[in-house]
Amino acid sequence: MADNWHGHIGVTDERTSHMRLLTKNHRIYGGGEHPHVGWAPDSKSVEFTSHKLGNPNVCIAYLPEAWNEPFMEVDMSESNSGK
């Protein structure tokens, strides 16, 4: 899991090393602190501080169930060829 100074929170799939964006924009640029993310005990959600509404609020973001399957890059070239 990673957060940055823009308030974006990503989760890395350890099976594939791909990063998935969980949520974003939880820090007002130039103000507030970065999200300070932590895992829930069951590993199905993360808790973090959000400054999105102007005050430091504790938030919970749940990981989608679809993320239980490994993230694989998809070749979209065939689906866009009109076949």
C-alpha positions as CSV (number, residue, x, y, z in Angstrom):
1,M,0.0,0.0,0.0
2,A,1.2,3.5,-0.7
3,D,0.1,7.1,-0.4
4,N,1.5,10.3,-1.7
5,W,1.3,14.0,-1.0
6,H,-1.6,14.5,-3.4
7,G,-3.8,12.2,-1.3
8,H,-3.8,9.2,-3.7
9,I,-3.8,5.7,-2.1
10,G,-2.7,2.7,-4.1
11,V,-2.5,-1.0,-3.3
12,T,0.2,-3.2,-4.8
13,D,-0.8,-6.8,-5.8
14,E,2.1,-8.8,-4.4
15,R,1.4,-11.6,-6.9
16,T,2.0,-9.4,-10.0
17,S,3.6,-6.2,-8.6
18,H,1.0,-4.0,-10.3
19,M,-0.3,-1.0,-8.4
20,R,-4.1,-0.4,-8.3
21,L,-5.5,3.1,-7.4
22,L,-7.9,2.7,-4.5
23,T,-8.9,6.3,-4.0
24,K,-7.5,9.8,-4.7
25,N,-7.6,13.5,-3.9
26,H,-7.7,13.3,-0.1
27,R,-5.3,16.2,0.4
28,I,-5.8,19.8,-0.4
29,Y,-2.7,20.8,-2.4
30,G,-0.4,22.8,-0.3
31,G,-2.4,22.0,2.9
32,G,-3.0,19.2,5.3
33,E,-0.9,16.1,5.6
34,H,-0.7,13.0,3.4
35,P,-3.3,10.3,4.2
36,H,-1.4,8.2,6.8
37,V,-2.9,4.9,5.6
38,G,-3.2,1.7,7.7
39,W,-4.7,-1.7,7.0
40,A,-7.8,-3.0,8.8
41,P,-7.1,-6.3,10.8
42,D,-9.1,-8.3,8.2
43,S,-7.1,-6.8,5.3
44,K,-10.3,-6.0,3.4
45,S,-10.2,-2.2,3.9
46,V,-7.8,0.6,4.7
47,E,-8.2,3.5,7.1
48,F,-6.8,6.9,6.3
49,T,-7.0,10.6,7.1
50,S,-8.8,12.7,4.4
51,H,-8.6,16.4,4.0
52,K,-10.9,16.4,1.0
53,L,-13.7,18.3,2.8
54,G,-11.3,20.8,4.5
55,N,-11.0,19.0,7.8
56,P,-9.0,16.0,8.9
57,N,-11.5,13.1,8.7
58,V,-10.9,9.4,9.3
59,C,-12.2,7.4,6.4
60,I,-12.4,3.8,5.4
61,A,-12.0,2.5,1.8
62,Y,-13.0,-1.1,1.1
63,L,-11.0,-3.1,-1.4
64,P,-13.3,-4.4,-4.2
65,E,-13.9,-8.1,-4.2
66,A,-12.7,-8.3,-7.8
67,W,-9.2,-7.4,-6.5
68,N,-9.0,-10.9,-5.0
69,E,-8.0,-12.0,-8.5
70,P,-4.6,-11.0,-9.8
71,F,-4.5,-7.9,-11.8
72,M,-3.4,-8.6,-15.4
73,E,-2.7,-6.1,-18.1
74,V,-5.2,-6.5,-20.9
75,D,-4.3,-6.0,-24.6
76,M,-7.1,-3.8,-25.9
77,S,-5.8,-3.7,-29.5
78,E,-8.0,-6.7,-30.6
79,S,-11.1,-5.4,-28.9
80,N,-10.7,-2.0,-30.7
81,S,-10.1,-3.5,-34.2
82,G,-13.9,-3.8,-34.9
83,K,-13.9,-7.6,-35.0
